[in-house]
Amino acid sequence: MSDNKIYSGSTQLTQISPNALIRVQDSAGFGVVDSSKVYLIDGIIDMTGVSVEIPAGGINIIGYTFDTSKLVSSDNSYDMFYSAVGGSGNVLANNVAFEASGTGSQVFNLTSATGFDAFEFTTVNFNNCTKIGTIDNYRQGLETGTGRFGGTPSLELVGSWLGGYFIDSSIVRSLTDGAYSLYEAGAGFVMNSRFRSNQNIDLPASASFFDFSSSNFVNPSTVQLDGCIVSRNGVFDAEDANYTPNLLNTDLVSQWGNNNGIKNTFVSGKATLTTEVQTTINTVGVFETLAGTFTETDLAHFDSPVTGQLRHLGNNPREFTVIADFIIDGGSNDVVDLKLVKYDDSASQNVDIFTQRRQVNSLVGSRDVSFFNIVTNIELDQNDYVFWEVANETDTTNVTAELDSYFIVNPR
């Protein structure tokens, strides 16, 4: 290896000026951290008795591989890295491993100096850690190719994060059992962007994936689990409520899809007529709100402010399909129109979406009904809702929607 070329990882070649490189071969190698330098972890370094203060300028750490470049300590009540007075800057690590296995110990105890700093790791393992760390008021976090092996490797997010936390790829295996979460909501934790993960996780009996709740996220659909594989002691059980004890797949902040072993989010709502109520027709050809009591089910990012309405609470997706099946009792041979109406919240007005016309069939006996089968597309922004209106184009004979008539709103 030449003096100015450092191999970091199996395939990556990083050009580093000798003047920008500090080679760490023992625990004293960090000294007073110089944020303009890159710290190369050259070997398995015993950090016993040494904690490293990270200044406002941050720290850059690289290694050869996470098997050959490690920082290790078994000290109790120990922070391997901690913030200077006034906070720390960016913390960036590549191709290294960390181990802080002592009781009450953690790898990182950091507060951002500015609220705009990053906490980012590429090809990094956390081995037998009692806790990965406590990270306060950072702007964003990123993991690419990380591993958590052994220990109880929780990461506590504290304060207001203006950005998000993105796990691009990560694996979790062979953890010690306990009542902890891999990601924990600390004091005052609020994330203004997204938490996104596609992790491959096997948890012990009592541990959780994360303990976040809806109040920790500002925007809808920003807890994004996409392509996760989650098991407990090798067993898959999507009904395991302790994976995410304070958050459901149907909650407004949840957007979970393509997962194995954990539930997915299906944004939708269904309303079924459970009590018949006659709709009074006051004027020929004039629409009235369809009467009746509806029961709502399968609501995810939807609610029903008034019976017969389905309201979109989220902002993604916004393209939907409405599927409806109504039977409407009316006057024999009368012509009846059934209309889907959207309330546009941004414009504070109703918008006609789709109307279907049917003639009431003159059947044997007193039951004269018309059949409506509707499939139509619609855009629903946040707080828009849909409902139904009906008109008699023939006369003022009243009409009644029959039991088990229903409509569904699904993403396109």
C-alpha positions as CSV (number, residue, x, y, z in Angstrom):
1,M,0.0,0.0,0.0
2,S,1.4,3.4,-1.0
3,D,1.7,6.3,1.5
4,N,-1.2,8.2,0.1
5,K,-3.7,5.4,-0.7
6,I,-5.9,3.9,1.9
7,Y,-8.1,0.8,1.2
8,S,-11.4,1.2,3.2
9,G,-13.5,-1.9,2.6
10,S,-13.0,-4.7,0.2
11,T,-13.6,-2.7,-3.0
12,Q,-13.5,1.0,-2.1
13,L,-10.2,3.0,-2.7
14,T,-10.1,6.3,-1.0
15,Q,-7.5,8.9,-1.9
16,I,-6.3,10.6,1.3
17,S,-3.6,13.1,1.6
18,P,-1.0,12.1,4.3
19,N,-1.6,15.5,5.9
20,A,-5.3,14.7,6.4
21,L,-4.8,11.3,7.9
22,I,-4.3,10.3,11.5
23,R,-3.6,6.6,12.0
24,V,-5.1,5.3,15.3
25,Q,-3.1,2.3,16.6
26,D,-3.9,2.7,20.3
27,S,-6.5,4.5,22.5
28,A,-4.2,7.6,22.7
29,G,-4.3,8.0,19.0
30,F,-7.4,10.2,19.0
31,G,-5.9,12.8,21.3
32,V,-7.7,16.1,20.9
33,V,-9.9,15.5,17.9
34,D,-9.1,17.5,14.8
35,S,-12.2,17.8,12.7
36,S,-10.1,18.4,9.5
37,K,-8.5,15.0,9.8
38,V,-9.6,11.5,8.9
39,Y,-9.1,8.9,11.7
40,L,-8.0,5.5,10.4
41,I,-8.6,2.7,12.9
42,D,-5.5,0.5,12.3
43,G,-6.3,-2.7,14.2
44,I,-8.5,-3.7,17.2
45,I,-8.1,-0.8,19.6
46,D,-8.7,-1.3,23.4
47,M,-10.4,1.9,24.5
48,T,-10.4,1.0,28.2
49,G,-10.4,4.2,30.3
50,V,-10.5,6.5,27.3
51,S,-13.5,8.5,26.1
52,V,-13.2,10.7,23.0
53,E,-14.7,14.2,22.9
54,I,-16.2,15.2,19.6
55,P,-16.0,18.9,18.9
56,A,-18.4,21.2,17.0
57,G,-16.5,20.3,13.8
58,G,-17.4,16.7,14.1
59,I,-15.3,13.6,13.4
60,N,-14.5,11.3,10.4
61,I,-13.6,7.7,11.1
62,I,-12.6,5.0,8.6
63,G,-11.2,1.5,8.8
64,Y,-10.0,-1.3,6.6
65,T,-13.0,-3.6,7.3
66,F,-15.3,-4.0,10.3
67,D,-13.4,-7.2,11.1
68,T,-9.9,-5.7,11.3
69,S,-10.7,-2.1,12.5
70,K,-12.5,-2.1,15.8
71,L,-12.9,0.1,18.9
72,V,-13.6,-2.0,22.0
73,S,-14.4,-1.3,25.6
74,S,-15.9,-3.2,28.5
75,D,-15.9,-0.3,30.9
76,N,-19.0,0.3,33.0
77,S,-21.0,3.6,32.9
78,Y,-18.9,4.6,29.9
79,D,-19.3,6.8,26.8
80,M,-16.9,5.9,24.0
81,F,-17.6,9.2,22.3
82,Y,-19.3,12.3,23.9
83,S,-20.0,15.8,22.9
84,A,-17.9,18.8,23.7
85,V,-19.6,21.7,25.6
86,G,-21.8,23.3,23.1
87,G,-22.3,20.2,21.1
88,S,-20.8,18.1,18.3
89,G,-20.8,18.2,14.5
90,N,-21.1,15.5,11.9
91,V,-20.2,12.0,13.0
92,L,-19.3,9.9,10.0
93,A,-17.9,6.3,10.1
94,N,-17.0,3.8,7.4
95,N,-15.8,0.2,7.5
96,V,-15.3,-0.1,11.3
97,A,-16.9,-1.9,14.3
98,F,-17.7,-0.6,17.7
99,E,-18.1,-2.5,21.0
100,A,-19.2,-0.9,24.3
101,S,-20.3,-3.9,26.4
102,G,-20.0,-2.6,30.0
103,T,-23.0,-2.1,32.2
104,G,-24.7,1.3,31.6
105,S,-22.3,2.0,28.7
106,Q,-22.8,3.3,25.2
107,V,-20.8,4.1,22.1
108,F,-22.2,7.6,21.5
109,N,-23.6,10.3,23.8
110,L,-24.0,13.2,21.5
111,T,-25.9,16.5,21.1
112,S,-25.8,18.4,17.9
113,A,-24.0,21.8,18.0
114,T,-26.3,23.3,15.4
115,G,-29.3,21.1,14.9
116,F,-28.1,20.6,11.3
117,D,-25.5,17.9,11.9
118,A,-25.5,14.3,10.5
119,F,-25.0,10.9,12.1
120,E,-24.0,8.6,9.3
121,F,-22.5,5.1,9.1
122,T,-21.5,3.0,6.1
123,T,-20.5,-0.7,6.5
124,V,-20.3,-0.5,10.3
125,N,-21.0,-3.2,12.8
126,F,-22.1,-2.8,16.4
127,N,-21.0,-5.8,18.4
128,N,-22.2,-6.7,21.9
129,C,-23.1,-3.2,22.6
130,T,-25.1,-2.4,25.8
131,K,-26.4,0.6,23.9
132,I,-25.4,2.2,20.7
133,G,-26.1,5.7,21.9
134,T,-28.1,8.7,22.7
135,I,-28.4,11.2,19.8
136,D,-29.9,14.6,20.6
137,N,-31.2,17.2,18.1
138,Y,-29.3,16.0,15.0
139,R,-30.7,16.8,11.7
140,Q,-30.5,13.4,10.1
141,G,-29.2,9.8,10.4
142,L,-28.2,7.4,7.8
143,E,-27.2,3.7,7.9
144,T,-25.9,1.8,4.9
145,G,-24.8,-1.8,5.4
146,T,-24.8,-1.8,9.2
147,G,-25.0,-4.7,11.5
148,R,-26.1,-5.2,15.1
149,F,-24.8,-8.4,16.6
150,G,-25.2,-9.4,20.3
151,G,-25.9,-7.2,23.2
152,T,-28.8,-4.8,23.6
153,P,-28.0,-2.3,20.9
154,S,-30.7,0.4,21.4
155,L,-30.3,3.8,19.8
156,E,-32.1,6.6,21.5
157,L,-33.3,9.6,19.5
158,V,-33.7,12.7,21.5
159,G,-35.1,16.2,20.8
160,S,-36.2,17.7,17.5
161,W,-34.8,16.3,14.3
162,L,-35.3,18.6,11.4
163,G,-34.6,15.8,8.9
164,G,-35.0,12.1,9.1
165,Y,-33.4,8.7,9.7
166,F,-32.8,6.4,6.8
167,I,-31.7,2.8,7.0
168,D,-30.7,1.7,3.5
169,S,-29.7,-1.8,4.5
170,S,-29.0,-3.4,7.9
171,I,-29.1,-6.8,9.6
172,V,-29.8,-7.6,13.3
173,R,-29.0,-11.0,14.8
174,S,-28.2,-12.9,18.1
175,L,-29.2,-10.2,20.5
176,T,-29.5,-10.5,24.3
177,D,-33.0,-10.6,25.6
178,G,-34.5,-7.6,27.5
179,A,-37.2,-5.0,27.5
180,Y,-35.6,-2.5,25.0
181,S,-36.1,-1.3,21.5
182,L,-33.6,-1.1,18.7
183,Y,-34.8,2.5,18.2
184,E,-36.2,4.4,21.1
185,A,-38.0,7.7,21.4
186,G,-36.1,9.8,24.0
187,A,-37.1,13.0,25.7
188,G,-38.8,15.5,23.4
189,F,-38.2,13.4,20.3
190,V,-39.9,14.8,17.2
191,M,-39.0,13.9,13.7
192,N,-39.9,16.4,11.0
193,S,-39.1,14.1,8.1
194,R,-39.2,10.3,7.8
195,F,-37.9,7.3,9.6
196,R,-37.3,4.7,6.9
197,S,-36.1,1.1,7.2
198,N,-35.8,-2.1,5.2
199,Q,-34.0,-4.0,7.9
200,N,-33.6,-7.8,8.3
201,I,-34.2,-8.3,12.0
202,D,-34.4,-11.2,14.4
203,L,-35.4,-10.1,17.9
204,P,-35.2,-12.0,21.2
205,A,-38.3,-12.7,23.3
206,S,-38.9,-9.3,24.8
207,A,-37.2,-6.7,22.6
208,S,-39.0,-4.4,20.1
209,F,-38.1,-2.9,16.8
210,F,-39.0,0.6,17.8
211,D,-41.1,2.3,20.5
212,F,-42.1,5.3,18.5
213,S,-45.6,6.7,18.7
214,S,-47.6,9.0,16.4
215,S,-46.8,12.0,18.5
216,N,-43.1,11.7,17.5
217,F,-43.8,12.5,13.8
218,V,-45.0,15.7,12.3
219,N,-46.3,14.5,8.9
220,P,-48.5,11.6,7.7
221,S,-46.9,8.5,6.2
222,T,-43.4,9.2,7.5
223,V,-42.8,6.0,9.4
224,Q,-41.9,4.0,6.4
225,L,-41.1,0.3,6.6
226,D,-40.5,-1.1,3.2
227,G,-39.2,-4.6,2.5
228,C,-38.4,-5.3,6.2
229,I,-38.0,-8.9,7.4
230,V,-38.8,-9.2,11.1
231,S,-38.9,-12.4,13.2
232,R,-38.6,-13.3,16.9
233,N,-36.2,-16.1,17.7
234,G,-36.5,-17.2,14.1
235,V,-40.3,-17.3,14.1
236,F,-42.4,-15.0,11.9
237,D,-45.6,-13.6,13.5
238,A,-47.1,-10.5,11.9
239,E,-49.6,-10.3,14.8
240,D,-46.8,-9.7,17.3
241,A,-47.8,-6.4,19.0
242,N,-44.5,-5.9,20.7
243,Y,-42.6,-5.3,17.4
244,T,-43.9,-1.7,17.5
245,P,-45.8,-1.5,20.8
246,N,-46.9,2.1,20.4
247,L,-47.7,2.3,16.7
248,L,-50.1,0.4,14.4
249,N,-49.8,-0.2,10.7
250,T,-53.1,1.7,10.2
251,D,-51.9,4.8,12.1
252,L,-51.7,8.0,10.0
253,V,-47.9,8.3,10.3
254,S,-47.4,4.6,9.2
255,Q,-46.6,3.7,5.6
256,W,-45.6,0.0,5.7
257,G,-45.3,-2.2,2.6
258,N,-43.7,-5.2,1.1
259,N,-42.8,-6.5,4.5
260,N,-42.3,-10.1,5.7
261,G,-43.2,-10.9,9.4
262,I,-44.7,-7.5,10.1
263,K,-47.9,-5.9,9.0
264,N,-48.4,-3.7,6.0
265,T,-50.4,-0.5,5.6
266,F,-53.4,-0.6,3.2
267,V,-54.7,2.9,2.9
268,S,-58.5,2.5,2.5
269,G,-61.9,2.7,4.0
270,K,-65.3,0.9,3.7
271,A,-68.8,2.0,4.6
272,T,-71.7,-0.4,4.7
273,L,-75.3,0.5,5.2
274,T,-76.6,-1.0,8.4
275,T,-79.8,0.9,9.0
276,E,-82.3,1.8,6.3
277,V,-83.6,5.4,6.3
278,Q,-85.9,6.8,3.6
279,T,-84.5,9.7,1.6
280,T,-87.1,12.4,1.1
281,I,-87.3,13.7,-2.4
282,N,-88.5,17.3,-2.3
283,T,-88.2,18.3,-6.0
284,V,-88.1,16.2,-9.2
285,G,-84.5,16.1,-10.5
286,V,-82.9,17.7,-7.4
287,F,-80.3,15.8,-5.5
288,E,-80.6,15.0,-1.8
289,T,-78.0,13.5,0.5
290,L,-78.5,9.7,0.6
291,A,-80.0,8.9,4.0
292,G,-79.2,5.8,6.1
293,T,-76.8,4.8,8.8
294,F,-73.4,3.4,7.6
295,T,-70.9,1.4,9.6
296,E,-67.3,2.1,8.7
297,T,-64.6,-0.7,8.7
298,D,-61.0,-1.2,7.5
299,L,-60.2,2.4,8.1
300,A,-56.5,3.2,7.4
301,H,-55.7,6.9,7.0
302,F,-59.5,7.5,6.7
303,D,-62.3,8.4,9.1
304,S,-65.9,9.2,8.9
305,P,-66.9,12.7,10.2
306,V,-70.6,12.0,9.5
307,T,-72.3,8.7,8.7
308,G,-72.1,8.0,4.9
309,Q,-68.8,10.0,4.5
310,L,-65.3,8.7,4.1
311,R,-62.6,11.3,4.7
312,H,-58.9,11.1,3.7
313,L,-56.7,12.1,6.6
314,G,-53.3,11.6,4.9
315,N,-51.4,13.1,2.0
316,N,-50.1,10.0,0.3
317,P,-51.5,8.4,-1.8
318,R,-53.9,10.9,-3.3
319,E,-55.2,8.9,-6.3
320,F,-58.0,6.5,-5.4
321,T,-60.7,4.2,-6.8
322,V,-64.2,4.3,-5.4
323,I,-66.1,1.0,-5.7
324,A,-69.8,1.0,-4.9
325,D,-72.7,-1.5,-4.8
326,F,-76.1,0.0,-4.0
327,I,-79.6,-1.3,-4.2
328,I,-82.1,1.5,-4.0
329,D,-85.9,1.0,-3.5
330,G,-88.2,3.5,-5.2
331,G,-91.3,4.0,-7.3
332,S,-92.0,1.4,-10.0
333,N,-90.3,2.4,-13.3
334,D,-89.0,5.7,-11.8
335,V,-85.6,6.9,-13.1
336,V,-83.1,7.4,-10.2
337,D,-79.7,9.0,-10.3
338,L,-77.0,8.2,-7.8
339,K,-74.1,10.6,-7.6
340,L,-70.7,10.5,-5.9
341,V,-69.7,13.8,-4.5
342,K,-66.3,15.0,-3.2
343,Y,-66.0,17.7,-0.6
344,D,-62.8,19.6,-1.6
345,D,-61.4,20.9,1.7
346,S,-59.0,23.3,0.1
347,A,-61.8,25.0,-1.8
348,S,-64.5,24.5,0.9
349,Q,-66.9,23.3,-1.7
350,N,-68.6,20.1,-3.1
351,V,-67.5,18.7,-6.4
352,D,-69.6,16.3,-8.5
353,I,-67.5,13.3,-9.4
354,F,-69.7,10.6,-11.1
355,T,-73.4,10.0,-11.7
356,Q,-75.1,6.7,-12.6
357,R,-78.7,6.6,-13.8
358,R,-80.9,3.5,-13.4
359,Q,-84.6,2.8,-13.8
360,V,-86.4,1.2,-10.9
361,N,-87.3,-2.3,-11.8
362,S,-91.0,-3.2,-11.5
363,L,-90.7,-6.5,-9.7
364,V,-93.3,-9.0,-8.5
365,G,-94.7,-7.8,-5.2
366,S,-94.0,-4.5,-3.4
367,R,-90.2,-4.5,-3.8
368,D,-89.3,-2.3,-6.7
369,V,-85.5,-1.6,-6.8
370,S,-82.7,-0.3,-9.0
371,F,-79.2,-1.7,-8.9
372,F,-76.0,0.6,-9.0
373,N,-72.6,-0.8,-9.5
374,I,-69.9,1.9,-9.7
375,V,-66.2,2.0,-10.2
376,T,-64.6,5.4,-10.7
377,N,-61.3,7.1,-10.0
378,I,-60.8,10.2,-7.8
379,E,-58.1,12.4,-6.3
380,L,-58.4,13.0,-2.6
381,D,-56.1,15.4,-0.8
382,Q,-55.9,15.7,3.0
383,N,-59.3,16.2,4.6
384,D,-61.2,15.7,1.4
385,Y,-64.2,13.3,1.8
386,V,-66.7,11.6,-0.4
387,F,-70.4,10.9,0.1
388,W,-73.5,10.1,-2.0
389,E,-76.5,12.1,-3.3
390,V,-79.6,10.7,-5.0
391,A,-82.3,12.2,-7.2
392,N,-85.6,11.0,-8.7
393,E,-85.9,12.2,-12.2
394,T,-89.5,11.1,-12.6
395,D,-91.5,12.3,-9.6
396,T,-91.2,13.0,-5.9
397,T,-91.5,9.4,-4.7
398,N,-89.0,8.9,-1.9
399,V,-86.2,6.3,-2.2
400,T,-84.4,4.1,0.3
401,A,-81.0,2.5,0.1
402,E,-81.2,-1.1,1.2
403,L,-79.2,-2.9,3.8
404,D,-75.7,-4.1,2.9
405,S,-75.3,-1.5,0.2
406,Y,-71.6,-0.3,0.5
407,F,-68.8,1.7,-1.0
408,I,-65.0,1.3,-0.7
409,V,-62.2,3.8,-1.3
410,N,-58.9,2.1,-2.3
411,P,-55.6,3.4,-3.7
412,R,-55.4,3.2,-7.5
